[in-house]
Amino acid sequence: MRKTGVTSAGTAAGAGAGRPCGGGLSVRLNVLLLLSVVATNLVSLYHLSLRAATAPPLLQQQQHQQQDEVALIRQLDAIRAGVSQLSHLRSSSPPPPPPPPELLLYSRLAPVASACSAHPDLLHRYMSYTPFSPCPDDALSLAEPLLLRGCHPLPRRRCFSPTAPASASKLLPTDPFSPLPDAAVRWPKVDGKCKSFSCLPPSLGFDVARTEAARFLRARDALDLTAPQLLRLASLSRAGPIRLGLDVGGGTGTLAARLKRLANATVVTTTMDLGAPYSEAAAARGVVPLHAPLQQRFPVGDGTMDVVRAGHAVNRWIPVAALEFLWYDADRALRPGGLLWVDHFWCRRSDLEGVYAAMLRRLGYKTIKWAVGDKSVAAAGNRGKDEVYLTALLQKPFS
């Protein structure tokens, strides 16, 4: 019994003797575990703080998504409202009418680029030259056909255009109704073409000493309007003095020469060299020639002309739409109270009232003179053709 007690006591003593060492180890382990837990929590808090600083919370993200959805819904509602309004307007009001086809046709004829590109063969021949040397003498063969087709102004060329001899300047007359010297113009080198003014028919306007000297001075019939009558009617209609004028299709510039002598007026003449040197002849007479086709806008300022005359070149062969543009460009050039002179416009009798007279009346001008005559009688040779002449003097409103 004593051994057992001793043994028990020894065992108990041994156990009591070893408890301090086991307790210290467990404490250290507990401390380590606590430190690890604290460190883990600190690391977790650090990461959470970083995420909170760099990204919005889930609730905030949801709010942003809801706001974006609301904005998108509002935009869709606005688009639907706009579409429904356009549909309502389209159904309630008729669509705008398309432009008239004749205006589209004229717009294709008028621009320089399209008119030039429509004739690449002529344009290529015209631009085939040697730069920095004399230009080819191709005014009649290439330049005039391009002008007539609306290719104006002609492309510039780096060459020297031919001119009349320098000695011709000494022969230029001081009187516009004196005979023109043949050396004042360049005559074509082609055989069979006229090389003097005497070769040309007097009716073309080159017989300035006789035929042209009587023009615009004496009236043969009611269709004629003389220069003195024009000046008198301008005074009676309160149009004011005739100082500046534009003669459209004025040939060799006889009206300009006549008004220069009677009223010291300056009149520029638009002309084309159709089979004869009209521009050079007008310049030799001291008249300013504007070498321009009829489809070109008049190169004068708005509201600057006292009188605009449409000569014999302005006739029914001009397309109706282009002719109406011409009248409205004349209206643009005329000052208030200015005079539009339609001189011997000829057309079919059936078209006079329905087409051309109605076109002129749409301008709203005051009629000072309106005379219609049978073209077969006036021209003495158009038998069997029901054609008439119209001469009208119209005044642009003052306001």
HUBELQUI-V767948 format. One record per helix or strand. SS is the DSSP state (H for helix, E for strand). FROM is the first residue (numbers start at 1). TO is the last residue. If there is no record, write none. Layout:
ss = (SS	SS)
from = (FROM	FROM)
to = (TO	TO)
This chain:
ss = (H	H	H	H	H	E	H	E	H	H	H	H	H	H	E	H	E	H	E	E	H	E	H	E	H	E)
from = (2	58	101	112	120	134	139	160	166	182	197	202	212	227	244	254	266	278	289	305	320	334	349	366	375	387)
to = (54	92	110	117	126	134	148	160	171	184	199	204	214	236	248	263	271	284	291	310	333	348	361	374	379	395)
